[in-house]
Amino acid sequence: MSFKLFRKWFLVILVFVVMIPLTVQAKGGPDKVYNVSSENSNRPDQDYQVDPIQFENASVHDPSIIKVEDTFYVIGSHIDGAKSDDLINWTNYTNGYTTPGNTIYGDLSKNLAGSFEWAGENDADSRNGFAVWAPEIIWNEHYEHEDGTTGAYMMYYSASSTYIRSAIGYAVSKDIEGPFEYVDTIMYSGFFNRDAYDNNSRVNKHWKNTNIADLIEEGVIEDVNPEWFTSNGGYNYRLYTNSIDANLFFDEEGKLWMTYGSWAGGIYILEVDPATGQPMYPGEDGVTEDGRMIDRYFGTKIAGGYGYSVEGPYALYDQETDYYYLYVTYGGLSASGGYQMRVYRSENPDGPYVDASGATAVFPDSLDDGTVRNKVNNYAHAEYGNKLMGNFLFERKVGDPGTGDGYGYLSPGHNSVYTDPDTGERFLVFHTRFPERGEMHEVRVHQMFMNKDGWPVVAPYRYTGEKLAKVNRQDLIGEYSFINHGKDVTSSIEKSVYLSLNKDNTISGDVSGTWKKTSHNQAELVINGEIFEGVFVRQYDPTSELVVMTFTAMSSDGIMVWGSKLQDRTDEEIIADVANDLNLGDVENVISNLTLPTEGTRYTEIMWESSDPSVVTNTGVVTRPAVGEENAVATLTATITKSGKTATQSYEITVLAYSEAGLVAHYSFNDHLKDEIGNFGDGVFTGDRINNTGGTINYVEGLFGNAAKFDGNSGVKLPNGLISSNTYSVSLWLKPEQLTNFTTTFFGARDGNNWMSLVPQGPVGNQTMVWSGSSRWYDAPIGSTVPTNEWSHLVITVDEGTIKVYVNGVERFSGNNYPNIFTNTQSQFSLGVNWWDTPYKGLMDELRIYEGALTPNYILDLAKRD
């Protein structure tokens, strides 16, 4: 072979090798990867795009991850679990608290009876049910079974009855999918130095009813520690913890450790005997060299304390950096609780753990006010710990690609971490809620990278198979959406702003500073005088469905920043994008005020002018003609401006006149799903979500002829536009067979962010309620919960912002400022299902929809059963 031919083939092979790490290999994700030349690149074809990814998601709270052969499993609270073969798509495989026949525990009540004697079954806060939370799943090759064999999957679970009376037990199995057999209950909390009982509980909280009595008898510990108790004999929650959230890990020498704990007293650690799974209780009190508490029973304190929010510990050894990393979560777990992940590190498995600024994970005495309580709304500890992620939104503005409001999370937390033993890739695995989607939560996985200081930084977008590879400086230059996670513990959402990485290595926009790329992909940004170290990495943006350049970096104060690159566009192109993206909805059937955006993408201004303010004003306020009058017409014109350049866009608006109040739809369920009035079409069967198929509805004897029977796996999709005003009434008879959280009976939605739901068991004290999501949440609870296996008549009336809820003819809720949900004639409606929650199981009869608010006397007549 000639030298020239050899060189030619060598260059071809070299180009192929260079291209390999630049592709997204996402099984179940993008089907094709194709290259797109970058105008800025001095190496053509370095940018690439993929086909849109359709994600399959699962709900598992407090997920603990493990990989078994080629399958990833996450196990979480409420005995939920999911599995995946790619860390991208997840499917649930468990059946919750079902018993007997529980997927994980078989006969749940019988199997975990040893833990339930203290907490977790039909007791106090778990009355009429179970509370099995936050398990940890590990493979332990050293565990010795009674038959002499070794090796087990070990499940360390939490059983809880109150915010403080809890226990950690463990069960083992030779099969990752169970069933797991109970072994022992090893750690208790919430015990007293006297007899005491919680409300709705039969459990005597005296410490003698825990395993402490056995440990004293066996000589493991000499006696109780008087510091465990307050002056009145109660549990000293100021210093000691709630025994939940176990996490087990092997250190570099092969020793097994368990971290655990939640809130007030902080996080503790104990060594564990790998052959038995039993903690090696210290037996004596003491103090570490750096002054941390060692308790004879609870172990060594490694984080938190004095009542401040800290829970969900997850520790592991990182072979590359030679550090132990301790991940914890601050804040409250609800959508409004400000849940967020933090990280510390140590040279030793039992600490001391410190953050990037050198502050210890054990909160200082200066935060101790001497009270024994959870400081729910006190965030004085916010400055401690590197904040990995909190509430955020990469906000999609008018003119940006994609649909919806953007990409973001609410209350992400209680994570585990998976490190690929072959590639060294690190993955943060957690649950999160989402803006404007209530308490619904799903599992998310983000890749993490170590910055040059040995701290993990989290990729901005969920994992889709991306690889950390060499990036080209030219491809980094441009405009970015920018998130600064800060250090606050807050329920507010950190929304993206803009910055530009300029050719001269300056940063401009909403923040200023300098930037540079070092090595193949290392990022160094100086923003407002603070240095952030991290990486540049290409990722898939689910909103735009494009692969974009991103950066993730952390400061020496433990603050995480993210950037997501925007497409290169001229001012004229941006104005055209905004004009094309402006959407006022169904402008031919306007029935309520219009939302007129005044800002588009990248500082674009939008001004509005109306041809007839008596019909619709410049701010979108609509005046509907009275009953009997003609519909009104006006023109709205938008003027779009950026950097002195303008364009206009006009819309002809038809405002519908009011119509007479009255019955507009009636579904009797007498062996069919027809509207008896004839204004609307038939309902159709769905599966377990509005947009799923395959369900079925049966008909059985009801109150007025037959009723519809819902099986808990099916629903009914009703015609669009059943309600298209801010004045309406809904009447329905219900006979639930079971009550499950968030399950809807009657559901209506303009879109995924604007909806109303009649919920037999809602998020406010498990009360029956009307629950709505819009620009603000609205709760309309009735003060009680409708019974199962009995008929109840419910009526909702809405009259231009005033909502009333009636049960069996009696007004049970009245409130003002109810959101205007149904602002067009295309809203979707369903029975028994929505897009998110467990379907309804039980009977429904006589659904009636009215335009107008019904009178109390009329409602009394509807509530009659004859």
Summary of the structure (lengths in Angstrom):
residues: 866
radius of gyration: 29.6
end to end distance: 97.8
largest distance: 99.3
contacts: 3007
relative contact order: 0.07
helix: 9%
strand: 41%
